[in-house]
Amino acid sequence: MLKSKQAIKEAKRMPLVHIDLIEGRSEEQLKGLVKDVTASIAKNANVPEERIHIVLNEMRPDRYSVAGKMASDK
């Protein structure tokens, strides 16, 4: 089924942001992060805040590596 021009236009105005983090931040820090990211996207992409979706992916340190070393080893 083809989407209407209006549906396509609306979809373009619904940013979906994925943020990957190593776990360990407090609930307060995560709330501050999504608040600030939402405000920045709304301002710079000219999108209403209620259309901005953010997904936080928290990884265990023993499931992430940089330069061949696990983050849990640092």
C-alpha positions in Angstrom: 0.0 0.0 0.0 1.4 3.4 -0.9 1.6 6.0 1.8 -0.1 9.3 1.3 2.0 12.4 0.8 0.8 13.6 4.2 1.9 10.4 6.0 5.3 10.6 4.4 5.6 14.2 5.4 4.6 13.4 9.0 7.1 10.5 9.1 9.9 12.8 8.2 9.0 14.9 11.2 9.3 12.0 13.7 13.0 11.7 14.5 14.0 8.3 16.1 17.3 8.6 18.0 19.2 5.6 19.3 21.8 6.2 22.0 24.1 3.3 23.1 25.7 3.6 26.5 27.7 1.4 28.8 25.4 0.8 31.8 26.0 2.5 35.1 24.4 5.9 34.9 21.7 7.0 37.3 18.1 7.4 36.4 18.6 11.2 37.0 21.5 11.3 34.5 19.5 9.4 31.9 16.5 11.7 32.3 18.8 14.7 31.9 20.3 13.2 28.8 17.0 12.6 27.0 15.7 16.0 28.0 18.8 17.7 26.6 18.9 15.6 23.4 15.2 16.2 22.8 15.5 20.0 23.3 18.5 20.1 20.9 16.7 18.1 18.2 13.6 20.1 18.5 15.6 23.4 18.1 17.9 22.3 15.4 15.6 20.1 13.3 12.5 22.3 13.8 10.5 19.3 15.1 8.0 19.5 18.0 9.3 17.7 21.1 6.3 15.4 21.2 7.4 13.8 17.9 10.9 13.0 19.0 11.5 9.4 20.1 14.7 8.3 21.9 15.8 4.7 22.6 18.5 4.2 25.2 20.5 0.9 24.8 22.6 0.2 27.9 25.3 -2.4 27.5 27.2 -4.3 30.1 30.8 -3.4 30.3 31.8 -7.0 29.5 29.9 -6.8 26.2 31.7 -3.8 24.7 35.3 -3.4 23.6 37.6 -0.8 22.1 40.9 -1.6 20.4 40.6 -5.3 21.4 40.1 -4.6 25.1 36.9 -5.1 27.0 35.5 -2.0 28.6 35.2 -4.1 31.8 39.0 -4.4 31.9 39.6 -0.7 32.1 
